[in-house]
Amino acid sequence: MTNTCLTLEGVSFTLADGRVLFQDLNEVFDQRRTGLVGSNGAGKSVLARLMAGELASSSGRVAGGGTAHYLSQHIAQEGTVAALAGVQTVLAALARIENGSADPADFDAVGDGWDMRERLQSELDRHGLPHLRPDTPAASLSGGEAMRVSLIAAWLSGANFLILDEPSNHLDRANRLALQVQLRLWPHGLLVISHDRELLAQMDRIVELSPLGLRSYGGGYSFYAECKRSEDDAAQRLLDQRKLERKRETHAMREQQERQAQRAAKGARDGRDANQARILLGGQKNRAQGTAGRLRQQQAAQQDLLSQRVREAAQQVAPVAAIAMHAVAGPQAARLRVAELADVLLPHASPATRANVTISLTITGQQRIAVVGPNGCGKSTLLRTLAGKLAPLAGRCEVRARATYLDQQLADLTAQRSAIHHLQAANHAAGESALRTHLAQMGLDAALAAAPVGTLSGGERLKVALACALYAHPPAQLLLLDEPSNHLDLASLNALEIMLRQYQGALLVVSHDETFLQALNLTHRLEAGVEGWHLQALAN
């Protein structure tokens, strides 16, 4: 039987600029379904690529047998569906053989994949993509369709270890549930990098990557979250205790020094009052100075020991700064109409919906609307139309308030520009110091704020785009957010939920993450389907 374990043996990785991303990682990944979590920028995707053999470690090694298949969180929608599914080489070789080729290289390329054309079509049908063909351009696919085809590549890969980086991103509710079922049935090694709490709940264990290294927790997400809270509380209590001990001991040592100084001064006065000989007074002074010197040495050693105990306790406290996002829109009258759609026919009709379905919708000042529905039904198109990025094919679209749009592809970010340059372009009124503070509160320190956004992790880039949306000037009265929770780490996701609950303007948010949506105090759900669009008021 093929070994399905991947073992990290002292693995370290240093970035091109000399920064150590992680070091001396040791862990065994076996057939247990494992979820990998950690803060944005901790190095999860780099570690995944190391385990898949796409990168070389700076030191240490990854040991294991068999083959690993890696699914990146950033899907390059280039070439065709066959290329995205990872079978283009096999299909091309099959076509050449069918046309008379006897080249051994073609037969080697096909291997055992003589039925690959049929297997691909079967997988496309099973994943709700019967309208796609192997030669369909990948660029024409929606984000959810591209992710489903990329997952097909994993199932067809023949690998005995899957490494999936954010596999539920862009998937609608039905396909997220289908993914959970498929992963439960996967018989080999599995590592899932995700912040999808529902998906993490399906894992056999959670492994966390942090500056402290790798830490394994048996059980799914709820068990991990409970353990983390207990560990973080215990570590903080120990650090507080060590600091208090140092403070008390420092105070006691200061009092001891004062008492010793008082005794020395009293001895000197008594000697002078007793009219002792100068040689005796000098001896007393030398003895007092020697005693004071020894006391200082003892106290310095004790102070070093106390500080070392504080440092050791501090190292056990997760070194992750609190993430904060702030709602900046002013209150609006609840009945103020901020946008109106009248018999709008959206562009880019999809097989998922009827081409002639129109939408009429009035959005008022403090409505909070979740836009839900299957992949390809027009949710993103609706937001892009409201944002003025697309023109409706028919009907009227009117937006009467300042609107800010966050698209799931982060198309407004320029890879060569820094986060602070992007935010300054969105907000000319605030000073650079205030804008840097906003970025720092979102977990983007001075170095990350100055780095080209193309060098940042997926979650860090999303934070830059969120900052530009949330802190634009003048502030938005209508937020249009397309999958804003994708790529965010758990702490940032919690901060975003808190901020959006506090936001006083109108909100339209597209998301397939029900846990995220339930945290937003929504007023309505706008659902798209084959019968059209339906707006439902929610009980608060």
Buried (B, 14 or more C-beta within 10 A) or exposed (E): EEBBBBBBBEBBBBEEEEEEBBBEBEBEBBBBBBBBBBBBBBBBBBBBBBBBEEBEBBEBEBEBEBBBBBBBBEBEBEEBBBBBBBBBBBBBBBEBBEEEBEEEEBEEBBEEBEEBBEBBBEBBEBBBBEEBEBEBEBEEBBBBBBBBBBBBBBBBBEBBBBBBBBBBBBBBBEBBEBBBEBBEEBEBBBBBBBBBBBBBBBBBBBBBBBBEEBBBBEBBBEBBBEBBEEBBEEBBEBBEEBBEBBEEBBEEBEEEBEEBEEEBEEBBEEBEEEEBEEEEBEEBBEEBEEEBEEBEEEBEEBBEEBEEBBEEBBEBBBEBEEBBBBBBBEEBEEEBBBBBBBEBBBBBBBBBBEEEBBBEBEBBBBBBBBBBBBBBBBBBBBBBBBBEBBEBBEBEBEBEBBBBBBBBEBEBBEEEBBBBBBBBEBBEEBEEEEBBEBBBBBBBBEEBBBBEBEBBBBBBBBBBBBBBBBBBEEBBBBBBBBBBBBBBBBBBBBBBBBBBEEBBBBBBBBBBBBBBBEBBBBBBBBBBBEEEBEBEEEEE
